[in-house]
């Protein structure tokens, strides 16, 4: 049975599959006019349109509210909370005090800043990973990974989906092939495997944050993903410390509990269902059941990302990757969950609601 096109979207068996061609076409415009339109400029660099979508200020308030509530809770509970836990909670709080405004400002200023920020985070996370695993000794391979990361984020900046998709397999081919061309067979499998994993996580994975910013209404869509990950981390931490319970993966990370993971997942699902109703209003994703599925996928991906980094650190024999963010560690310690959430959220949103369906493709390279 072929899908039927209704009102610019495809429907099959009651499911709206979104705009399958308009948002991702990579051909120059027929008229030959420059692709960098005023709408594209506004999306990329104009903060004056940040609050055009009424969902944006609401989500901003939701993101900032815990920063006001947390110190009150910590002060009221200082007699019942163990001193070590209280100290750690304050450290984590001050880390969030820095992170949340910086991330909020980046999203509000424009998609261009989101993409530059995502690229910077990707490269810095790779740096921490390379130091922990010893890959930093392979300078040539590290340069290849960084180059691949930059190309992926540039493809996102250009809204060139075909290049964005092709960059990953081509990057892997370059890493594997050019590493073999060095004529150093000893240790080849290890260094190439480490590089490919890095490129997969920090290039392709975090690159989806940049491409998510290509939607005309990217701010509330990106905000709901970032806030969901933040809520997952905070809830997991609070429940794990307060209730404890059976450990989730004691050999990988003894601090993670089943109760904390389940409780955090329920909070994320509830938040995505509640906020998604107005963020995705007018699309197939405004349906609560579908939003619950997206929330569940985000929660599962966040937990797997957290365990993934814990496994990397255990295998590398390090406890923390850096001391950049008080109470959190390095950037990779902070953004570990987002690495897997980014592609999962991107494709879930695209499947149900469409992605960048109104934005011009190849903003800079076609005309």
N, C-alpha and C positions, 0 to 999 in steps of 0.2 A: 504494500500500500504506500503510495507516494505522499509526502507531506503536502498539505495545502497551505498556500500563502494567504494570510488574512491581515490586512492593514499593516503591511511591512514586516510581519513576523511569521515564522513558520509554526504550524500546529500539526501534531501527529499524536493520535490516540489521547487527545485531551491535554497534551503537554505543549507548552509554548517553548520552542527551542531558541528563540531570539533571532536577531538579525544575522543571517548566516554569511552575508557577503558585504553589505554596505560598510560596516565598521572596519573590515580587515582587507579591503581591496588595496592593492599596491600599485595601481596604474595611475599615470598622471591625468589630471583633469582634461576633459575634452576641449574646454575653452582655451586651455593654454595659459590661464591666469596663474599667478604665484599661489602655491599651496598655503603659505603663511598668511592666513586670513586674520581679521581682527578678533574673531572668536578664538582662534588658536593662540594668538598673543595674550588675550585675556586669561585663557586657561593656564598658560605657561608662566606668566610673570606679573599678572595684575592682581594685587591683593584687594583692590576696591570691590571686586565682585565676590569676595569670599563668602559673604552672608546672603547671596542672592537666593540660595536654597534655604528655606526656613528650618530644615533639619539640622543644618550646620551649627547654629548657635546652641541648639538644644543639646547636641552631642558634645559640644565644647563644655557646656555646663556639667554634663555627666562626667566628663573626663577630669574636670577640676574639682568637683565636689569631694571626692575622697581625700584630696590634699587638705581640705578644711576639716573634715570629719576625723581623720586618723589621729591628729595630735590630741584631740579631745578624748578619744577612746583610750589612747595610750596613757594619758595623764590620769584618767579615772581608774584605769586598771593597773596602775603602777605597783600597788600593794599586793595584788593577786598574781601578777605576771612574774615569773622567775627573772632575776636580774640579768642573766645572760641573754635570755630571750628578749627582754625589754631593750637591752642595748642593741641587739641585732635588728630588732624591729625599727628602732630610731634610725639606725644606719640606712636601712632599706628605704625608710620614709624620705630621708634627705636625698637619697639617690633619685627617687621618684619626683621630688620637688624640682630637681634639675631636668630630668628627662621629659616629663610631661609638657612643661611650657616650651621646651626646645622643639619637640615633635609637633606640638600644636601649631607653633609659629611657622614651622616648615610647611605643614599642610595648608595653612591659611595663605601664605605668601604666594603660592602658585605651584603648578605641577612641575615646572622647571626646577624649582628648589627641592621638591620631593625626589626627583630623579637624581639630582646632584648629591643630595643627602644619602639616598639609597646606594648610589655608586660608592660614595665614601665609606659608608658602613660596610659594604661588601668587601672592599679592599682591606680595611682595617681588621675585619673579622678573619679574612684570609691570612693576614699577617700574624695574628695570634695563633691561628691553627698551624701555620708553617713553623712557628717557633716551638709549639708544643710537640709536634710530630717529627721535627728535624728536617722537614722539607726545605726549610730556608737555606740549607746548604746547597741545594740544587738551584742556583741562580737562574739558569736558562729556563728551566721548567716554571719557576715562579713568575718570570716575565711573561711566559706564554699564558699562564692562568690569568694574570692581571690584564693582559691585552684582551683576552676573551671576555672578561668581566666588563671592561670598558666598552667593547663592541656591543654587548647585550644591552647595556644601559643606553648607548647611543641609538640603537635600534628602537628602544622604547621611546626615547626623546623624539625620534622622527615618526613615531607611530607606524613603523614598518614591521608589520607582524610576520611577514614571510622571513625577513632577515632575523627577527627575534627568535623564531622557531628554528631556523637553520643554523643559528650560531652555536647551539649546543652540540649537535652531532659533528659539525665541522670543527669545533673547538676540540672535542675529544679526539678526532682524527689527527689534528695538528699536534696535540700533546703526545699521542702514542707514536705517530710517524716521525716527528722531528726529534723525539727522545731517542728513538732507535737509530736515527741518523748520526747520533753522537758516537756510535761505535763503542758503547760501554755496556755490554750485556750483563755484567755483574750488578745486581740490584735493580735491574730494569723494571721488573714487575712491581716491586715495592714503591719506587718513586713515581711511576706512572699511575699506579692505583691511588696513591695519596693525592696526586695532582688532579685526577679525574673526579675523585670524591669532592675535592675542594671546589672545582669548577662547577660541579653539579649543585652543591649547596650554596655557594656564595655568588656564583654567576647566574645560573638558571633559576635557582630557588628565590633568592632575594631580588632577582631581576623582575619578578612578577609584581613586586611593589611598585616599581617604576611604570610598568605597563598598565597597572590598575589606574594610574593617574592620567591616563589618556581619555577617560570618560569625561564628558562635559560636566557631569555632576560628580566628579571624582571625590570631592571633599567628604561628603557624608558617607560614601561607599568605603573610602579608605579609613575614615574615622571609626566606623563600626567594626572593622577588622582589627585595628590597632587597640581600640578600647576592649574588645572581647579578649584579646591576648593578655592585656594588662589585668583585666578582671580575673582571668584564669590564674595568672601567677599569684596575685594577692590572695585570692580565695584558697588556692591550694596551700599556700604558706600558712594562712591563719588556721584553717581546719587541721592541717598537719601538726601544727604546734599545740592547738587547743585540745583536740580529740585524740590525735595520734592514730591508733588502730594498726591493723596489719600492714606490713611493708609491701610496697608495690613491686619493687625490684631490688631486694637487699644487696645483691652482689654488685649491682650497677650504681645505685644511689640509695643508701640506707635511710636517707631523710624523706624519701617520698613514700606516702601512704596511700592505701586504696581509698580510704575515706576522703582524703584530701583531693584525690583525682576525681572521684565521683562527684563530690560536692562542687568542685570547680567546674566540672562539666555541666552540671545542672544550672549553675549561675550563668554560664556562657550561653546555654540554650535559651534560658529565660530572657537574657538581655537581647540576643539576636532576634527573637520572636517579637519582643516589645518594641525595640527600636527599628527593626526591619520593616514593620508595617508602614511607617511613614517615609523611611529612606527609599524603599523600593515601591512606593505607591504608584499605581498605574502600570506595573509590570507583573509578569507571572509570579515573581518572587514575593509579592505581597501576601501570598497565601501562607497562613501560620504553619501548616504542615511542612511546606517546603522550607520555610525559614528554620523550623526545628531541625530539619535534616542538615542544613548549612551550619547551624550552631553546633550540632553533634560532630560534624566533620572538622570544624575549627577546634573543638575541644580535644578530639582524638589526635589531631595533627600537633597541637600544642604539647600534649603529653609525650608524644613520640619524639618531638624535637628536643624536649627537655632530657629525655632518656638517652637520646642519640649523643648529645654533647657530653653527658655524664659517662657514657661508654667510651667516648674518645679520650676523655681526661683520665679515666681509669686505665685504659690501654697505654696511654702515653706516660702514666705515672706522675701526673700533676694534679694538684688540688684545685687551683684556680688559674685562669689564663692571664689575668692582669689585675691590677688594683685601680683601674681608671675610675670606676664608679663605686663609691662607698656602699657597702652592703650587698653589692651585686657582683663585683669582680670586673672582668673586662667587658668589652662590647659584645663579644661572642657569648659570654655568660648571660648577658641581658637579652640578646636577640636570638637565642637558640631556638625558642619555640616558633618565632616568626619565620624562620628559615623554611620550615615545612608548612606552616599555615599559609604563607603567601601564595604558593601555586595552588594549594587546595581551595582557598577562598576565591582566587581569581577564576579558576575553571568552574567552580560551583556557581558563582555569580554569572559568568558567561553562559553557562548552560541554561539557567533559568530565566535570566533577565536580559541577556545580551551585554556586550561590553564595547564601549566606544562606537556605538552604532551611528552617532551623529557627528563624530569628529573626523576631520579630513585625514586621510592616510598619507604617509610620506610628506610630512609637513615641510621639510627642508630640502628634500632630494627630488621632488617632482614639481613641475610647473609648466 
